[in-house]
């Protein structure tokens, strides 16, 4: 099983989809790999998960969220199912070594969490327990996407459904699908 370093993973990044910058929109996760590398360098740590836990997870009491390749995951977790080898049959991905999968995803999509922790994370985010006001304004600066009802910020979507606006983000991979959303309703 191959361990993917962030540098190796980034070697697969394609050239920009459009030029000049700001002249289009295309989803990718490259910035989250770079963010992980910046955190490691700036904090002189081997594990981004230590800073994630110290700065976000512990203050919000989110005890069931892990960076899959860096942390020991406590307790049982759901099995993912997918046609892993394209033979037409669905396989249990729990039986496949996670080293290559979670090292390749790392800080971009390699987190393992519970629905309770995902709800606590997005609630903490939108109730300003994580970012400052100016950081939150930048986070929620949206651009149009080719999807008529979805705008995109810094790793978050603004989705219009039935004249309502919700915020969040879906994720999927290796037999799993998840999404967390926040609806800022008013009384």
ChimeraX attribute file (.defattr): number of C-alpha atoms within 10 A of each C-alpha:
attribute: neighborCount
match mode: 1-to-1
recipient: residues
	/A:1	9
	/A:2	11
	/A:3	15
	/A:4	17
	/A:5	14
	/A:6	17
	/A:7	11
	/A:8	11
	/A:9	16
	/A:10	14
	/A:11	9
	/A:12	9
	/A:13	11
	/A:14	8
	/A:15	6
	/A:16	9
	/A:17	12
	/A:18	11
	/A:19	8
	/A:20	8
	/A:21	9
	/A:22	8
	/A:23	8
	/A:24	13
	/A:25	14
	/A:26	10
	/A:27	9
	/A:28	10
	/A:29	13
	/A:30	15
	/A:31	13
	/A:32	16
	/A:33	20
	/A:34	16
	/A:35	14
	/A:36	19
	/A:37	17
	/A:38	13
	/A:39	18
	/A:40	17
	/A:41	12
	/A:42	9
	/A:43	11
	/A:44	10
	/A:45	12
	/A:46	12
	/A:47	17
	/A:48	22
	/A:49	24
	/A:50	16
	/A:51	14
	/A:52	16
	/A:53	18
	/A:54	11
	/A:55	12
	/A:56	17
	/A:57	21
	/A:58	11
	/A:59	13
	/A:60	18
	/A:61	12
	/A:62	19
	/A:63	15
	/A:64	16
	/A:65	22
	/A:66	22
	/A:67	25
	/A:68	22
	/A:69	23
	/A:70	19
	/A:71	15
	/A:72	9
	/A:73	15
	/A:74	10
	/A:75	6
	/A:76	6
	/A:77	11
	/A:78	9
	/A:79	13
	/A:80	16
	/A:81	16
	/A:82	16
	/A:83	14
	/A:84	15
	/A:85	9
	/A:86	9
	/A:87	8
	/A:88	9
	/A:89	10
	/A:90	14
	/A:91	18
	/A:92	14
	/A:93	18
	/A:94	14
	/A:95	9
	/A:96	13
	/A:97	11
	/A:98	17
	/A:99	15
	/A:100	16
	/A:101	20
	/A:102	22
	/A:103	21
	/A:104	22
	/A:105	22
	/A:106	24
	/A:107	25
	/A:108	18
	/A:109	19
	/A:110	18
	/A:111	17
	/A:112	17
	/A:113	18
	/A:114	16
	/A:115	13
	/A:116	12
	/A:117	18
	/A:118	19
	/A:119	16
	/A:120	16
	/A:121	21
	/A:122	19
	/A:123	19
	/A:124	16
	/A:125	17
	/A:126	15
	/A:127	11
	/A:128	13
	/A:129	14
	/A:130	19
	/A:131	16
	/A:132	11
	/A:133	10
	/A:134	9
	/A:135	11
	/A:136	15
	/A:137	12
	/A:138	13
	/A:139	15
	/A:140	18
	/A:141	13
	/A:142	16
	/A:143	15
	/A:144	14
	/A:145	15
	/A:146	10
	/A:147	8
	/A:148	9
	/A:149	13
	/A:150	18
	/A:151	19
	/A:152	22
	/A:153	16
	/A:154	13
	/A:155	14
	/A:156	17
	/A:157	21
	/A:158	22
	/A:159	20
	/A:160	14
	/A:161	10
	/A:162	6
	/A:163	6
	/A:164	10
	/A:165	15
	/A:166	16
	/A:167	21
	/A:168	16
	/A:169	17
	/A:170	11
	/A:171	10
	/A:172	10
	/A:173	14
	/A:174	18
	/A:175	16
	/A:176	13
	/A:177	10
	/A:178	13
	/A:179	12
	/A:180	16
	/A:181	18
	/A:182	16
	/A:183	12
	/A:184	12
	/A:185	8
	/A:186	4
	/A:187	2
